């Protein structure tokens, strides 16, 4: 029977075979899909997550009241006027003159409204040496950062005229502008440099321009198509800029990985003596299948974010899921067509000093895929598997240990940026003089008649008790919107930027002050929001979602591995090794960013906490991406086992022949994630370092040492499937190189498990 007559039953093999036979149609369909997705997305436009949908709890209720009332909260700004040497007080003529000049200067810009002086609002510090001028920026608060510059310059001019005083502006609009100026380009450079970095590493890995361009091209087209689909889907589930950035990262990582796996196997088979058509069929049947198993597993992991109940996480999860699915489909359809079209031309653009070394092998798949380094490592690991497991697992458990003391919170401004920006110093000075004044709690009060005597009495009582209870030192500011029957009460919390202490003050307001005052008036709603409240509500929501997300991801990943490899042992060890990898990443994060151990090595600081959203985000992302390598390596081991090798020989063959592609893929991921670790924001540093460290650990210690050592210890029990589980659907669809080419392959029997078929 000739090569062309062999019938294969795997989905990936059939898809690859069809694409290779109808290569122009496959390429055309892919291009049409990308163009249509982008066109539909552009026409539909993207609907972003609303503020009222960002969180649950009181923060959500407050945002919903404001939204339903049609109130556009303006961006509030504050000018701190402070005696530099402490010689002047707010009552001194020179100080009063500076206040007057600030009011005149900002009013003259025409960009502000509702200006108040410290003498009217009593915003003078207890020592009398600091005071606040407050006002709002006209227009939409979301774009206030674009209009605040004239106001900032006006304040700077007043500062120049009063050298004995410190006159500085801070607020939502000025912070927005500062961050955009300081970090907008930073983010763009990080995103734009990710592609060149990946391309450079692929050039080294393949030594040919065309071969290196294919994975990048696939990843970019998958990302472009997903961006269009996000626009369409956003009308059902709103998206966000954060979801877009995460999608780009994940899309680049898996898009390049999947193409790399496929392309490396095709080249490996050709080097082993296969003709181009047969090599492509083998790659489709083997690496293509591994891509589908991996892709589905990653999609399941990403879907875990949909169980958080947090709109931002749901958007990130859905966007990531879509880009993985698109990249997976592209890898098993358009990629075979392109390889068939290019043929030997995939080697075009050879780089002279990166000539790849050809090695003579002993059969299919034993060519250039062999790695001398990993062969040497494997020899030692398999010689003493018990020692390898104890040392490697012990090291990872030691690295994971700090994670037991993990503390999460939304980072404050000074934690996020340190003292790298002048506005951070202003933030700290305002908090020192007016604890909680830079980020007060905001009570949104809605009543049938906000001016009713009992409501007004309750508001006054709330203001008094907020201070007498010790939750605030004042001043408590109340703003009424008579037309909407809504009042805004701003309460500076004792504790200021210390979120633990400020959180205790918030609890007093919510649990003691509010029930005794506003809570006594029938029909009044008074949810409390603000930065501290938002952080607390966010953490509470996350804590509540950890268990369902964890269970969903682990259980479904376990089932997919069980059905895909028909081995209970493989499924259990897969989950255990991935959890160990995630635990090690958590330990590194806590050690570096919470305790500050070695923080300077990555240009970071020990800020005492991990940003709230990161642990769950990392768990989902890392669990998904870890499966990429795991499925690829285990698939190759299983393939060798099906061809009649002993388990030990199959382990050696599987690890050393995949080492090159896993290393290349890991280096790309580590490099891309490390780019985000260079950003100035501590949250981005934490994400970049956590992802990079986890991928590095996963591709080396886990896949190169622990996986082969554990499998060597288990021996033939690796393929064990109890009789009562044999009725489960068979999703293996194994297509070994010999099966595709028509070579007779022995059937391997297992004593305790099921019959392993080819």
C-alpha positions in Angstrom: 0.0 0.0 0.0 1.5 3.4 -1.0 1.8 6.4 1.2 -1.1 8.1 -0.5 -3.4 5.2 0.2 -3.0 5.2 4.0 -6.1 6.2 5.8 -5.7 8.1 9.0 -8.4 8.7 11.6 -7.1 11.6 13.6 -8.8 15.0 13.2 -5.5 16.9 12.9 -4.2 14.4 10.4 -7.4 14.7 8.3 -7.3 18.5 8.5 -3.7 18.6 7.5 -4.2 16.2 4.7 -7.1 18.2 3.2 -5.1 21.4 3.5 -2.1 20.0 1.8 -4.2 18.7 -1.1 -6.2 21.9 -1.3 -3.5 24.3 -0.3 -4.7 27.4 -2.2 -8.2 26.9 -0.9 -6.9 26.5 2.7 -4.8 29.7 2.5 -7.6 31.6 0.8 -10.2 30.5 3.4 -7.8 31.6 6.2 -7.1 35.0 4.7 -10.9 35.5 4.0 -11.6 34.5 7.7 -9.0 37.0 9.0 -10.3 39.8 6.7 -14.0 39.1 7.5 -13.3 39.0 11.2 -11.5 42.3 11.1 -14.1 43.9 9.0 -17.0 42.7 11.1 -15.2 43.8 14.3 -14.5 47.2 12.8 -18.1 47.6 11.7 -19.5 46.5 15.0 -17.1 48.5 17.2 -16.0 47.4 20.6 -18.2 47.7 23.7 -16.0 48.1 26.8 -16.8 47.1 30.4 -18.7 49.7 32.2 -17.6 51.0 35.6 -20.8 49.7 37.1 -20.0 46.2 35.9 -16.3 46.1 37.0 -17.0 44.8 40.5 -19.7 43.2 42.6 -20.8 44.3 46.1 -21.2 47.9 47.2 -18.8 49.2 44.6 -21.1 47.9 41.9 -24.3 49.2 43.6 -22.8 52.7 43.9 -21.7 52.8 40.3 -25.1 51.5 39.2 -26.9 54.3 41.2 -24.7 56.9 39.5 -25.2 55.4 36.0 -29.0 55.0 36.4 -29.3 58.6 37.6 -27.4 59.8 34.5 -24.8 61.6 36.6 -21.4 62.2 35.1 -19.0 62.4 38.0 -16.3 64.9 37.0 -12.6 64.4 37.6 -11.7 66.1 40.8 -8.3 67.8 41.3 -6.6 69.1 44.5 -3.8 71.7 44.9 -1.7 71.1 48.0 -0.3 74.4 49.5 2.2 73.6 52.2 4.8 75.5 54.1 8.3 74.1 53.1 10.0 74.9 56.3 7.0 75.1 58.6 7.3 78.8 59.3 4.1 79.8 57.5 0.6 78.8 58.6 -2.7 78.8 56.6 -3.8 81.9 58.6 -0.7 84.0 57.6 -1.2 86.7 54.9 1.5 85.2 52.6 -0.2 81.8 52.7 -3.7 83.4 52.1 -2.2 85.2 49.1 -0.9 82.0 47.6 -4.4 80.4 48.0 -6.0 83.4 46.3 -3.4 83.2 43.4 -4.1 79.5 42.9 -7.9 80.0 42.8 -7.4 82.9 40.2 -4.9 81.0 38.1 -6.9 77.7 37.7 -10.2 79.6 37.2 -8.6 81.7 34.4 -7.9 78.5 32.4 -11.6 78.0 31.8 -11.1 74.3 32.3 -12.4 74.0 35.9 -15.5 74.4 37.9 -16.7 74.3 41.5 -13.5 75.8 43.0 -13.4 75.7 46.8 -10.9 77.3 49.2 -9.6 75.6 52.3 -11.1 78.4 54.4 -14.6 77.5 53.2 -14.2 73.7 53.3 -12.0 73.6 56.4 -9.4 71.5 54.5 -6.5 72.7 56.7 -4.2 70.2 58.3 -4.1 69.8 62.1 -0.8 71.6 62.3 -2.1 74.5 60.2 0.8 74.3 57.7 -1.0 72.6 54.8 -4.2 73.4 53.0 -6.1 72.1 50.0 -7.8 74.0 47.1 -10.2 71.7 45.4 -12.0 71.9 42.0 -13.4 69.7 39.2 -12.3 69.5 35.5 -15.0 70.4 33.1 -16.3 67.7 30.7 -16.1 63.9 30.5 -14.0 62.5 33.4 -12.6 59.8 31.1 -10.9 62.3 28.9 -10.0 64.9 31.6 -6.3 63.9 31.4 -6.3 65.4 27.9 -7.5 68.8 29.1 -5.7 69.2 32.4 -2.3 70.5 31.1 -3.3 74.2 31.1 -4.3 73.9 34.7 -1.1 72.1 35.7 0.9 74.9 34.0 -1.1 77.5 35.8 -0.3 75.9 39.2 3.4 75.7 38.2 3.4 79.5 37.6 2.0 80.1 41.0 4.6 77.9 42.5 7.3 80.0 40.9 5.9 83.1 42.5 5.8 81.6 46.0 9.1 80.0 46.7 8.6 79.6 50.4 5.6 77.4 49.8 5.1 74.0 48.2 2.3 74.2 45.6 1.5 71.0 43.8 -1.5 69.5 42.0 -2.8 66.0 42.2 -6.1 64.3 41.2 -7.7 61.9 38.7 -7.0 64.0 35.6 -3.4 64.9 36.5 -2.6 61.3 37.4 -4.1 60.1 34.2 -2.0 62.5 32.2 1.2 61.7 34.1 0.7 58.0 33.6 -0.1 58.3 30.0 3.0 60.5 29.4 5.3 58.3 31.5 4.0 54.8 30.7 1.9 55.0 27.5 4.9 54.8 25.3 6.4 52.2 27.7 3.5 49.8 27.1 3.5 50.3 23.3 7.2 49.6 23.1 6.8 46.5 25.2 4.0 45.2 22.9 5.7 46.2 19.7 9.1 44.7 20.7 7.5 41.4 21.6 7.2 40.4 17.9 10.8 41.3 16.9 12.1 39.5 20.0 10.2 36.3 19.0 11.4 36.6 15.4 15.0 37.0 16.5 14.8 33.8 18.6 13.1 31.9 15.8 15.9 33.0 13.4 18.4 31.4 15.7 16.3 28.3 16.2 15.7 27.7 12.5 18.6 29.5 10.9 16.3 30.5 7.9 14.2 33.6 7.4 11.2 31.9 5.8 11.0 29.2 8.5 11.3 31.9 11.2 8.6 34.1 9.6 5.9 31.4 9.5 5.2 31.1 13.2 5.2 34.9 13.6 2.9 35.3 10.6 0.5 32.7 12.0 0.5 34.4 15.5 -0.1 37.9 14.0 -2.9 36.8 11.8 -4.5 34.9 14.7 -4.3 38.0 16.8 -5.7 40.2 14.1 -8.7 37.8 13.6 -9.3 37.7 17.3 -9.2 41.5 17.6 -12.1 41.6 15.1 -14.0 38.8 16.8 -13.6 40.7 20.1 -15.5 43.6 18.6 -18.4 41.4 17.6 -18.4 39.4 20.9 -18.2 42.5 23.0 -21.8 43.3 22.2 -22.7 40.2 24.3 -19.8 40.3 26.8 -18.0 43.7 27.0 -14.2 43.7 26.5 -11.4 46.1 27.7 -7.9 47.3 26.9 -6.5 45.0 29.5 -8.2 42.0 27.8 -6.7 43.2 24.5 -3.2 43.3 26.0 -3.5 39.8 27.6 -4.9 38.4 24.3 -1.9 39.8 22.5 0.5 38.1 24.9 -1.3 34.8 24.9 -1.8 34.9 21.2 1.8 35.5 20.4 2.9 32.8 22.9 0.6 30.0 21.7 0.6 31.0 18.0 4.4 30.8 17.8 4.5 27.6 20.0 2.0 25.7 17.9 3.6 26.6 14.6 7.0 25.8 16.1 5.9 22.3 17.2 4.5 21.6 13.7 7.3 23.0 11.7 10.0 21.3 13.7 8.4 17.9 13.3 8.0 18.4 9.6 11.7 19.3 9.2 12.7 16.5 11.5 10.9 13.9 9.4 12.5 15.3 6.2 15.9 15.1 7.7 15.2 11.5 8.6 14.7 10.6 5.0 11.0 11.1 4.5 9.8 12.8 1.3 8.1 16.2 1.7 4.5 14.8 1.4 5.1 12.0 3.9 6.9 14.3 6.3 3.9 16.7 6.2 1.5 13.9 6.9 3.5 12.7 9.9 3.7 16.2 11.3 -0.1 16.6 10.8 -0.9 13.3 12.5 1.5 13.7 15.5 2.3 17.3 16.3 -1.0 18.4 14.9 -2.8 16.1 17.3 -0.7 17.4 20.2 -1.6 21.0 19.2 -5.3 20.1 19.3 -5.1 18.4 22.7 -3.0 21.3 24.1 -5.2 24.0 22.5 -8.4 22.5 24.0 -6.7 22.2 27.4 -5.5 25.8 27.3 -9.0 27.0 26.2 -10.5 25.1 29.2 -8.0 26.8 31.5 -8.8 30.2 30.1 -12.5 29.5 30.5 -11.9 29.3 34.2 -11.7 33.1 34.3 -15.4 33.2 33.3 -16.3 31.9 36.8 -14.8 34.8 38.7 -17.9 37.1 38.3 -15.5 39.9 37.6 -16.1 41.6 34.3 -12.4 42.4 33.6 -11.5 38.7 34.3 -14.3 37.5 32.1 -13.2 39.7 29.3 -9.6 38.5 29.6 -10.7 34.9 29.8 -12.9 35.1 26.7 -10.4 37.0 24.7 -7.6 34.5 25.6 -9.8 31.6 24.9 -10.7 32.9 21.4 -7.1 33.7 20.4 -6.0 30.2 21.5 -8.8 28.6 19.5 -8.0 30.7 16.4 -4.3 29.9 16.6 -5.0 26.2 17.1 -7.3 26.0 14.1 -4.8 28.0 12.0 -1.9 25.6 13.0 -3.7 22.5 11.8 -5.2 24.0 8.6 -3.4 26.9 7.0 0.1 25.9 8.2 0.1 22.5 6.4 -1.1 24.3 3.2 1.7 26.8 3.5 4.3 24.1 4.1 3.0 22.2 1.1 3.2 25.3 -1.1 6.7 26.3 0.1 8.2 22.8 0.0 12.0 23.1 0.2 11.7 26.9 -0.1 10.9 27.0 3.6 14.7 26.8 4.0 15.1 30.1 2.0 17.1 32.9 3.6 19.6 30.7 5.3 21.8 32.5 7.8 25.4 31.4 7.1 26.7 31.5 10.7 23.6 29.6 11.9 24.0 26.5 9.8 22.0 23.7 11.5 23.9 20.6 12.2 22.6 17.5 10.5 22.9 14.3 12.4 22.4 10.7 11.2 19.6 9.1 13.0 18.3 5.6 13.5 14.8 6.2 12.1 12.0 8.7 11.9 12.3 11.5 14.4 15.8 10.8 15.5 17.5 13.4 13.3 18.2 16.9 14.2 15.8 16.8 17.0 18.3 15.1 19.3 19.8 17.4 22.0 23.2 16.5 23.3 22.7 18.6 26.5 19.3 17.0 27.4 20.7 13.6 26.4 23.4 14.0 29.0 20.8 15.4 31.6 18.4 12.5 30.9 21.2 10.0 31.3 21.8 11.2 34.9 18.1 11.6 35.7 17.1 8.1 34.5 20.1 6.5 36.2 19.0 7.9 39.6 15.2 8.8 39.2 14.6 8.7 43.0 17.4 11.2 43.7 16.2 13.3 40.8 12.6 13.4 42.1 13.6 14.2 45.7 16.1 17.0 44.7 13.9 18.6 42.0 10.6 18.4 43.9 12.3 19.4 47.1 13.8 22.5 45.4 10.5 23.5 43.9 8.6 23.0 47.2 11.2 25.2 48.9 10.8 27.8 46.3 7.0 27.5 46.7 7.1 27.9 50.5 6.9 31.7 50.7 3.6 31.5 48.8 2.0 30.3 52.1 2.3 33.9 53.4 1.0 35.6 50.3 -0.8 38.9 50.9 -2.8 40.4 48.1 -4.2 43.9 47.7 -4.7 46.6 45.1 -1.4 48.5 45.1 -1.5 52.1 46.2 0.1 54.8 44.1 3.4 54.8 46.0 3.5 51.0 45.9 2.9 50.9 42.2 5.4 53.5 41.2 7.7 54.1 44.1 9.3 57.6 44.1 10.0 57.5 40.4 7.3 60.2 39.7 6.9 63.7 41.3 3.2 63.1 41.6 3.9 60.1 43.9 5.7 62.4 46.3 2.7 64.8 46.2 0.4 61.8 46.9 2.5 60.9 50.0 2.6 64.5 51.2 -1.2 64.9 50.9 -1.7 61.6 52.8 0.7 62.7 55.6 -1.1 66.0 56.1 -4.6 64.8 55.4 -4.8 61.0 56.1 -7.0 59.4 53.4 -7.5 62.8 51.7 -6.1 61.7 48.4 -8.4 58.7 48.1 -11.4 59.3 50.4 -14.3 56.8 50.8 -17.3 57.9 48.8 -20.8 57.3 50.1 -23.4 57.5 47.3 -26.7 58.3 48.9 -30.0 57.9 47.0 -33.4 58.8 48.4 -36.9 59.6 47.2 -36.3 63.2 48.3 -32.7 64.0 49.1 -33.8 67.3 50.8 -36.3 65.6 53.1 -35.7 66.6 56.8 -35.0 63.0 57.9 -32.5 62.5 55.1 -30.7 65.7 55.8 -30.6 64.9 59.5 -29.2 61.5 58.7 -26.5 63.0 56.5 -25.5 65.4 59.2 -25.4 62.7 61.7 -23.3 60.5 59.4 -20.8 63.3 59.0 -20.5 63.8 62.8 -20.3 60.0 63.6 -17.7 59.3 60.9 -15.3 61.5 62.8 -16.4 60.7 66.4 -16.1 56.9 65.6 -12.5 57.3 64.7 -13.0 56.2 61.1 -12.1 59.7 59.8 -10.4 62.9 61.1 -12.4 65.0 58.6 -13.2 67.1 56.9 -16.3 65.2 55.6 -17.6 66.9 52.4 -21.2 66.5 51.2 -22.3 67.4 47.7 -26.0 67.3 46.7 -27.6 66.7 43.3 -31.1 67.9 44.0 -32.4 67.1 40.5 -31.3 63.5 40.8 -32.0 63.1 44.5 -28.5 61.8 45.1 -25.8 63.0 47.5 -22.1 62.3 47.5 -20.3 62.1 50.9 -16.5 62.1 50.8 -14.9 60.7 53.9 -11.0 60.7 54.3 -10.2 57.5 56.0 -7.9 57.1 59.0 -5.0 55.0 57.7 -4.5 56.9 54.4 -2.4 54.9 52.0 -2.0 52.0 54.5 -4.8 49.8 53.1 -4.9 47.6 56.2 -5.6 50.5 58.5 -7.8 52.3 56.0 -9.7 49.0 55.5 -10.5 49.0 59.3 -11.8 52.5 59.0 -14.0 51.5 56.1 -15.4 48.6 58.1 -16.4 51.1 60.8 -18.2 53.2 58.3 -20.0 50.3 56.8 -20.8 48.3 59.9 -21.2 50.9 62.6 -21.7 54.5 61.3 -24.0 53.9 58.4 -26.5 51.5 60.1 -26.9 54.0 63.0 -27.4 57.0 60.7 -28.4 56.7 57.0 -29.6 53.1 57.7 -32.4 54.3 59.9 -34.2 56.2 57.1 -36.6 54.1 55.1 -35.9 54.0 51.3 -32.4 55.3 51.5 -29.5 53.5 49.7 -26.0 54.4 50.8 -23.3 52.1 49.3 -19.7 53.1 50.1 -17.2 53.0 47.3 -13.8 54.5 46.6 -10.3 53.1 46.2 -10.1 51.3 49.6 -13.7 49.9 49.2 -12.9 48.9 45.6 -9.9 47.0 46.8 -11.8 45.2 49.5 -14.7 44.3 47.3 -12.4 43.1 44.6 -10.5 40.9 47.1 -13.7 39.5 48.5 -15.0 38.6 45.0 -11.7 37.0 44.1 -11.6 35.0 47.3 -15.1 33.7 46.6 -14.2 32.7 43.1 -10.9 30.9 43.8 -12.5 27.6 44.6 -14.8 27.3 41.6 -12.1 28.5 39.2 -9.6 26.1 40.7 -12.0 23.1 40.6 -13.2 23.8 37.1 -9.7 24.2 35.6 -8.2 21.2 37.4 -11.1 18.8 36.9 -11.5 19.6 33.2 -7.8 19.5 32.5 -7.6 16.2 34.3 -10.5 14.8 32.2 -9.0 16.0 28.9 -5.6 14.4 29.7 -7.4 11.2 30.7 -9.4 11.0 27.5 -6.5 12.2 25.3 -3.9 9.7 26.6 -6.1 7.0 28.0 -4.0 6.8 31.2 -5.1 7.6 34.7 -1.5 7.9 35.7 -0.6 10.4 33.1 -3.6 12.5 34.0 -2.7 12.6 37.7 1.0 13.3 37.2 0.1 16.1 34.6 -2.0 17.9 37.1 0.5 17.4 40.0 3.5 18.7 38.0 1.5 21.7 36.7 0.4 22.7 40.2 4.0 22.4 41.4 5.1 24.8 38.6 2.4 27.3 39.6 3.3 27.0 43.2 7.0 27.8 42.5 5.9 30.9 40.5 3.8 32.0 43.5 6.8 31.5 45.8 9.1 33.6 43.6 6.5 36.4 43.4 6.1 36.6 47.2 9.8 36.3 47.9 10.8 39.1 45.4 7.8 41.5 45.5 6.3 41.0 49.0 9.5 40.4 51.0 12.0 42.1 48.6 14.4 39.2 48.4 16.6 39.9 45.4 14.1 42.5 44.1 16.9 44.8 42.9 18.1 42.0 40.5 14.9 42.6 38.5 14.7 46.3 39.1 11.8 45.9 41.5 11.0 46.8 45.1 9.5 44.8 48.0 6.1 46.5 48.2 4.7 44.2 50.9 2.0 42.7 48.7 1.0 41.0 45.5 -1.5 42.9 43.3 -4.9 41.4 43.9 -5.7 40.1 40.4 -2.4 38.4 39.7 -2.5 35.1 41.6 -5.7 33.9 40.0 -4.7 35.3 36.6 -1.3 33.5 36.8 -2.9 30.3 37.9 -5.2 30.2 34.8 -2.6 31.4 32.3 0.3 29.2 33.6 -1.9 26.1 34.0 -2.9 26.6 30.3 0.5 27.4 28.9 2.2 24.6 30.9 0.0 22.1 29.1 1.6 23.2 25.8 4.9 21.6 26.7 3.5 18.8 28.7 1.2 17.6 26.0 3.9 17.9 23.4 6.5 15.9 25.4 4.1 13.2 26.6 2.6 12.8 23.1 6.1 12.1 21.8 6.8 9.6 24.6 3.5 7.8 24.0 4.2 7.7 20.3 7.5 6.1 20.9 5.9 3.6 23.3 3.3 2.7 20.7 6.1 2.0 18.2 7.3 -0.8 20.6 10.0 1.0 22.6 10.3 0.3 26.3 8.9 3.0 28.6 12.5 4.0 29.6 13.6 4.3 26.0 10.4 6.1 25.1 11.0 8.6 27.8 14.5 9.3 26.6 13.4 9.5 23.0 10.5 11.8 23.8 12.4 14.2 25.9 15.6 14.6 23.9 13.7 14.9 20.5 11.4 17.6 21.9 14.0 19.4 23.9 15.0 21.7 21.1 11.5 22.9 20.2 10.5 23.2 23.9 13.6 25.2 24.7 13.0 27.5 21.7 9.3 28.0 22.6 10.2 28.6 26.3 13.0 31.1 25.4 10.5 33.0 23.3 7.9 33.1 26.1 10.4 34.0 28.7 11.8 36.8 26.5 8.3 38.2 25.7 7.1 38.0 29.4 10.4 39.5 30.6 9.8 42.6 28.5 6.8 43.3 30.6 9.0 42.8 33.7 11.0 45.8 32.6 8.1 48.2 32.9 8.1 50.7 35.7 4.7 49.7 37.2 5.1 47.1 39.9 2.0 45.2 38.9 3.4 44.8 35.4 6.8 43.8 36.8 5.0 41.2 39.0 3.1 39.8 36.0 6.2 39.7 33.7 8.5 38.2 36.3 5.9 35.6 37.5 5.1 34.4 34.0 8.8 34.3 32.9 10.0 32.5 36.0 7.1 29.9 35.8 7.7 29.2 32.1 11.5 28.8 32.7 10.9 26.4 35.6 8.3 24.5 33.6 10.4 24.0 30.5 13.5 23.0 32.5 13.1 21.4 35.9 9.5 20.1 35.3 9.8 18.8 31.7 13.6 18.0 31.7 13.9 16.5 35.2 10.8 15.8 37.1 8.6 14.4 34.3 11.1 11.9 33.0 12.1 10.9 36.6 8.5 10.3 37.7 7.7 8.4 34.5 10.8 6.3 34.9 9.8 5.4 38.5 6.3 4.5 37.4 7.5 2.4 34.5 4.7 0.5 32.8 2.2 1.9 35.3 2.4 5.1 33.2 -0.1 3.6 30.8 -2.5 2.2 33.4 -6.3 2.7 32.9 -8.6 0.8 35.2 -11.2 -1.5 33.6 -14.1 0.7 34.9 -12.7 3.7 33.0 -12.3 1.9 29.7 -15.8 2.8 28.6 -14.9 6.5 28.5 -14.7 8.1 25.0 -11.5 7.4 23.2 -10.0 10.7 22.1 -6.5 9.4 21.5 -6.6 9.1 17.7 -2.9 8.0 17.8 -1.1 8.4 14.4 2.5 7.4 14.7 5.0 8.0 11.9 4.9 4.3 11.1 1.1 4.3 11.0 1.0 7.1 8.5 3.6 5.6 6.2 2.1 2.1 6.4 5.0 0.4 8.3 3.9 -2.5 10.5 4.0 -1.5 14.1 3.8 -3.9 17.0 0.8 -3.8 19.3 1.9 -3.1 22.9 0.0 -5.0 25.6 -0.3 -3.8 29.2 -0.7 -6.2 32.1 -2.9 -4.0 34.3 -4.2 -1.4 31.9 -6.0 -1.5 28.6 -4.6 -2.6 25.3 -2.5 0.2 23.8 -3.5 0.4 20.1 -1.9 1.9 17.0 
